Each structure stands twice: as structure tokens, then as C-alpha cells.
Amino acid sequence: MAERMFSKNILGKSVVSRAGKSLGVVGDLLFEVRTGELVHFVLDKPTVHVEKLNIERGKQGDLLVPFSAVTATEDFVIVSEEDII
């Protein structure tokens, strides 16, 4: 995703898979400090669909979704389930 966006436009948005399954909401963003690259977002309020996925967890147990899995950000944040794993 080469376009720019403000974090306030993505925080709190619902996260949905390309298949239409609700996964939770965007809780926080994790950046690479040296480059400013957005690396992951924290998935808050995970749904039952998340249990079936092998999502990476942070040191404090946060569910981390790679930003590279995001395919669109409009009304929802749409992610590719295949790219989460």
C-alpha cells in the first residue's frame, strides 16, 4: 500500500477477511522506528474466526496482523487470511 493515510483513519475500524469474516478491530499500530514503516496492527476484540488462524502474538500477548496482509482500507480494513499466517 503506497498511499498515505492518517492513523486516526484506521484505528478502531473493523477488520474483515476477504471472505467476509469479521475478525475484530484495529487497536494499535506498530512501526519500524528507523524507517517509519508500518509493520503490524494490533487486533482488538477478536472474534471466533480468529481462533482458527495462527496469528502472531506480541510479547504481551497482543494479536499482531502484518500490515502486508491488508488489501484495502475503506469502511473496513480488509485482510487476506493467507497472508496473516
N, C-alpha and C positions, 0 to 999 in steps of 0.2 A: 504494500500500500504506500504509494509515493506521495499521496496528497497529505496536506497538513490539516490538523483538527485540534481544537482545544480539549483538554482533559474533561472539562465540565460537560462536554457534549457526549462523552462516552460513559462516565461514571454513573452508576445507577441504572443503566439500560439493561433490559432483559437480554439474556444470551440464549440463542436458539440454534440448533443444528440445521444443516442444510436440508435434512429430512423433516424439519418442522418440530422437533422435540425441544421442549423448554428445558434448559439446563440450570438456570439460576440468573443472577445479576452481576454486573461488573462492580466489584467492591473497591479495588485499588489498582494502580498501575505500577509496574516495576521497570525501571530504566537502567541501562548500562551507563554508569556515571561518566566514564571517559568519553563516550561517543554521543550520549543522549538518545541512543536507540531504544525504542520501546521493545522490551523483551517478552514480558508476560503481563497478563492481568490476573488479579485475584478473583476467583469465582465465589461469590457470596450466595447464601440461601440456595444451596444445591438441591436439585430435585432428585427423584428416584432414578431418573435416567442416568445420572452421573455415577451411580454405584456400579454400573456395568462397564464404565470406561476406566482405563488405567491412567488417571490424571496425576501428573507430578505434584508432589506436596513440598511446600517450603519448610524451613526449619521449625516454624511454629505451627505446622500442620495445615497451613493455608493451601487451598487448591489453586495450582498455577496453570493457566492456559497459555500456551505460547501464542504471541501475537501473530506469528506467521500462519496460524490456523484460521485467522479472521479473513473471511471472504467479502464481507460487506458491513458497513455501519450506516444505517439509516434510522428507521424507527426501532430496530433491534440490532444487536451485534450478532451476525451470523457467522458460525464457525464450521469448519469441516471436521467431523468426528475422526476421520482417518489421520488428520494432521495433529490431533491432540496427543495421541499416543507416542 
